[in-house]
Amino acid sequence: MIDIAEWPEDGLLRSALRGICPADEEAAARCRARWNRIAKPLYGLGVLEDLVVRIAAAQGTDQVDISRKGLVVFCADNGVVDEGVSQTGQEVTAIVAENFIDGKSCTAIMCKRAGADLYPVDVGIAVDTPRVEKRKCRRGTANMTKGPAMTRGEAVFAIEAGISKAQELEEAGYQILASGEMGIGNTTTSTAVTAVLLGLDPTEVTGRGAGLSDEGLRKKIDAIRHAIAINQPDPEDPLDVLSKVGGFDIAALTGLFLGGASLRVPVVIDGVISAVAALIAARLEPSCRDYMLPSHISGEPAAMAVMTALGLIQEEQETEQGKLFREKEFGKKGPGPAVSPILHAGMHLGEGTGAVALFPLLDMAVDIYYKMDTFEGIAVEQYRDYDAE
């Protein structure tokens, strides 16, 4: 089990965990009341309304502000690629990281359209990339099929890199952040973490990543199974799991979620890798979940299981297996009213693309929240909310 006393008093991880409190339910109630006064059918915008309410709760005010948006993409390499678990080699991670800077990547193009600033961060690329911000303790993880991917201290270092980036952006005036990653082999590491934390067999949650053949998929499953067998990660200790079968990108994303929550800055979950980091963060501090916003359901098999375990799939959409995950995390009662991923587009690109795709929809919802007439303003009787009675 995690013991917060194991970290230094002045450490970023310890201070972030201590700074996280549940979201503001009163702000959420005021935000919901305003939605109900707007001259439209009650709950007519569905999950869009729920997301704005969730942002209000996170920010601690019904005066929701998401005018300054940023995407952080943590880039890192994974030693497990030596096992043939991906189509390409580690050199691609550095190339794509440079493309972020040049504005040539899918993510960079989407950020420009969405009005979001892009921050690629090297937390473990195997080579140095001069133009990419560096916050790494070493060049890539070790091959987890031979032993731990990283030490526990390195995992904490990478988590704190994510926390410090969240702090930096909050100080710069960002009100909402999106999470992204880039690292060849990271669907292998994220699937391994999922299998351990949720007690699943790797065959149930392993996908083809960036397009593996049947033989490649078999190698990937075998690598995950072997890594778990040789390292014996403790499912009750998320840091142990992260350090033994995770990656530096996952660790830094974990820190971004923790840092955002400690500063009341909501963070949008991207795909399965981002979601796995969110699950680790929620295991370290359950209240962190209140500051997470779902965007889409990744095409990776592990995605639905992880998002359900986070309580970010509405109950009517749950699978029977997903219900068991949620009850294990939160008990029979569940975590309270949930929001669900709003984009169902079969996306599985990663790099923050799904998270950034949510931003224009949020902007439209917030514009309606502030600019549309109320029932009182057009002299029409307000709808009665029978479900709330």
Buried (B, 14 or more C-beta within 10 A) or exposed (E): EBEEEEBEEEBBBBBBBEBBEEBBEEBBBBBBEBBBBBBBEBBEBEBBBBBBBBBBBBBBBBEBEBEBBBBBBBBBBBBBBBBBBBBEEBEBBBEBBBBBBEEEBBBBBBBEEBEBBBBBBBBBBBEEBEEBBBBBBBBBBBBBBBEBBBBBEBBBBBBBBBBBBBBBBBEEEBBBBBBBBBBBBBBBBBBBBBBBBBEBEBEBBBBBBBEBEEEBBBBBBBBBBBBBEBBEBEBEBBBBBBBBBBBBBBBBBBBBBBBBBBBBBBBBBBBBBBBBBBBBBBBBBBBBBBBBBBBBBBBBBBBBBBBBBBBBBBBEBBEEEBBBBBEEBBEEEBBEEBBBBBBEEEBBBBBBBBBBBBBBBBBEBBEBBEEBEBBEEEEEEEBEEEEEE
